[in-house]
Amino acid sequence: GSLDRDSYRLFTIRDAQPGDDYGAMEEVIRRRYAGRLSEQLPVPDLLLLDGGRGQLGRGLNIVRSLGIEGLAIASISKAKSARKQNPEERTDEFYLPGRKNPVRPPRQSRALHVLQQLRDEAHRFALTGHRNRRAKDDLLSSLDGIKGVGPARRRALMTHFRSISEIRSASVDELVTLKGFNRTVALNVKNALNKDR
């Protein structure tokens, strides 16, 4: 019943168009079960998709096309009553292959709580990854165009500091200690970043 954080993976969507949730989900499933990771990670007991009947159908199609046998699959979605903010009926519902209507476990169900925890943890992990990637992109774009700062010096800054504000707060003497930096480059960095404020 514990989380296996060593098996967590983030995927950068490469093929699906922005906003194409179905395409992104299909790409991730294909890469996870047919790519490099298929040799590193075992097939789980359950593939739980975030969404409703549409996500389940697309997920089933891709799993079948890959020839994966013995993988249970379901999708989890907020019940329509939950979307209408009816607190008495607020719960999640599950879509299962071969079943037209969703399953709505009682709100006190331990199984429901475990599956909700899985979904919530996946959301948390994906959101953290997205924020980290955006922070890194912001850091890179802020360092672009600074005289004397190329790829190697950008890497040195990104390895040593976590954010632009940390670089701004650093002294010129601290910047000079980084590999490949001299006083002139350190001053260029400080001047460029403080000018943007």
C-alpha positions in Angstrom: 0.0 0.0 0.0 3.0 2.4 -0.2 4.0 4.6 -3.0 6.8 3.3 -5.3 8.5 6.6 -6.1 11.4 4.9 -7.8 9.0 3.9 -10.6 7.7 7.4 -11.1 8.4 8.8 -14.6 7.6 12.1 -16.3 7.1 12.2 -20.1 7.6 15.2 -22.3 5.0 15.1 -24.9 6.7 15.0 -28.3 4.2 13.9 -30.9 0.7 15.0 -29.8 -0.4 18.5 -30.5 -0.9 20.9 -27.6 -4.3 20.5 -26.1 -4.8 17.0 -27.6 -5.4 15.1 -24.3 -6.2 11.9 -26.0 -3.1 12.0 -28.2 -0.9 12.8 -25.3 -2.3 9.9 -23.3 -1.8 7.5 -26.2 1.7 8.7 -26.6 2.6 8.2 -23.0 1.0 4.7 -22.9 2.9 3.7 -26.1 6.2 5.0 -24.8 5.8 3.5 -21.4 4.8 0.0 -22.6 6.6 -0.3 -25.9 9.7 1.9 -25.4 12.8 1.7 -23.2 10.8 1.7 -20.0 9.0 -1.5 -20.9 12.2 -3.3 -20.2 13.0 -1.5 -17.0 9.6 -1.4 -15.3 7.2 -4.3 -14.8 3.7 -4.3 -16.1 1.5 -3.1 -13.2 -1.6 -4.9 -12.0 -3.8 -1.9 -13.0 -3.5 1.0 -15.4 -5.7 3.8 -14.0 -6.4 6.6 -16.4 -7.6 10.0 -15.4 -10.8 10.7 -17.3 -14.1 9.1 -18.3 -15.4 6.7 -20.9 -13.5 8.4 -23.8 -10.1 8.1 -22.1 -10.8 4.4 -21.2 -11.7 3.6 -24.8 -8.6 5.3 -26.2 -6.4 3.6 -23.5 -7.9 0.2 -24.3 -7.3 0.7 -28.0 -3.6 1.5 -27.5 -3.0 -1.3 -25.0 -4.6 -3.8 -27.4 -2.6 -2.5 -30.3 0.6 -3.1 -28.3 -0.5 -6.7 -27.6 -0.3 -6.2 -23.8 -2.0 -9.1 -22.1 -3.3 -9.3 -18.5 -3.3 -5.6 -17.8 -6.4 -4.5 -15.9 -7.5 -1.0 -17.0 -10.0 1.5 -15.7 -10.5 5.3 -15.7 -11.4 7.5 -12.8 -13.6 10.6 -13.2 -15.5 13.0 -11.0 -19.1 12.1 -10.9 -21.5 14.4 -12.7 -23.1 15.3 -9.4 -19.7 16.3 -8.1 -19.2 18.6 -11.0 -22.5 20.3 -10.0 -21.1 20.7 -6.5 -23.7 18.5 -4.8 -21.9 17.7 -1.6 -24.2 14.8 -0.7 -23.3 12.9 -3.8 -19.8 14.1 -4.4 -17.6 11.1 -5.3 -15.6 9.6 -8.1 -16.8 7.1 -10.6 -14.9 4.4 -12.5 -15.3 3.3 -16.1 -14.5 -0.4 -16.7 -14.1 -2.3 -20.0 -17.3 -4.0 -21.1 -19.5 -2.0 -18.8 -21.8 0.8 -20.0 -22.4 2.6 -16.7 -19.7 3.7 -14.3 -19.1 2.1 -10.9 -19.7 4.5 -8.0 -18.2 3.1 -4.9 -19.5 4.3 -1.5 -17.6 7.3 -0.3 -16.4 5.4 2.7 -14.9 2.6 0.6 -11.2 1.9 1.3 -10.7 0.8 -2.3 -12.0 4.2 -3.4 -9.6 6.0 -1.1 -6.6 4.1 -2.4 -7.5 4.8 -6.1 -8.2 8.5 -5.3 -4.8 8.6 -3.6 -3.1 7.2 -6.7 -4.9 9.8 -8.9 -4.0 12.7 -6.5 -0.4 11.6 -6.3 -0.1 11.4 -10.1 -1.5 15.0 -10.3 0.9 16.2 -7.6 3.9 14.6 -9.3 3.0 15.9 -12.8 2.3 19.4 -11.5 5.6 19.5 -9.7 7.4 18.4 -12.8 5.6 21.0 -14.9 6.5 23.8 -12.5 10.2 22.6 -12.4 10.4 22.5 -16.2 8.8 26.0 -16.4 11.3 27.4 -13.8 14.2 25.9 -15.7 12.9 27.4 -19.0 12.5 30.8 -17.3 16.0 30.5 -16.0 17.4 29.6 -19.4 15.6 32.4 -21.2 16.7 35.0 -18.6 20.4 34.0 -19.3 20.1 34.1 -23.0 21.8 37.0 -24.6 24.1 37.9 -21.7 27.5 38.8 -23.1 30.0 36.0 -22.4 27.5 33.5 -21.2 27.2 30.5 -23.6 26.0 26.9 -23.0 28.8 25.9 -20.6 28.4 29.0 -18.4 24.6 28.7 -18.4 25.0 25.1 -17.3 27.3 26.2 -14.5 24.8 28.8 -13.3 21.9 26.3 -13.5 23.8 23.6 -11.6 24.9 26.0 -8.8 21.7 28.1 -8.4 18.0 27.1 -8.4 16.5 30.4 -9.6 17.1 33.8 -11.2 16.5 35.4 -7.8 19.4 33.3 -6.3 21.7 34.4 -9.1 20.6 38.1 -8.5 21.3 37.7 -4.8 24.8 36.2 -5.4 27.8 38.4 -5.1 30.2 38.9 -8.0 32.8 37.1 -5.9 30.5 34.1 -5.6 29.9 34.1 -9.4 33.6 34.2 -10.1 34.1 30.9 -8.2 32.0 29.1 -10.8 33.8 27.1 -13.5 34.6 29.2 -16.5 33.7 32.5 -14.9 35.9 35.6 -14.5 35.1 39.0 -13.0 34.0 40.5 -16.4 31.5 37.7 -17.1 30.2 37.8 -13.5 29.6 41.6 -13.8 27.9 41.0 -17.1 25.5 38.5 -15.5 24.8 40.8 -12.5 24.2 43.9 -14.7 22.0 42.0 -17.1 19.8 40.4 -14.5 19.5 43.5 -12.3 18.6 45.6 -15.4 15.6 43.3 -16.0 14.1 44.0 -12.6 
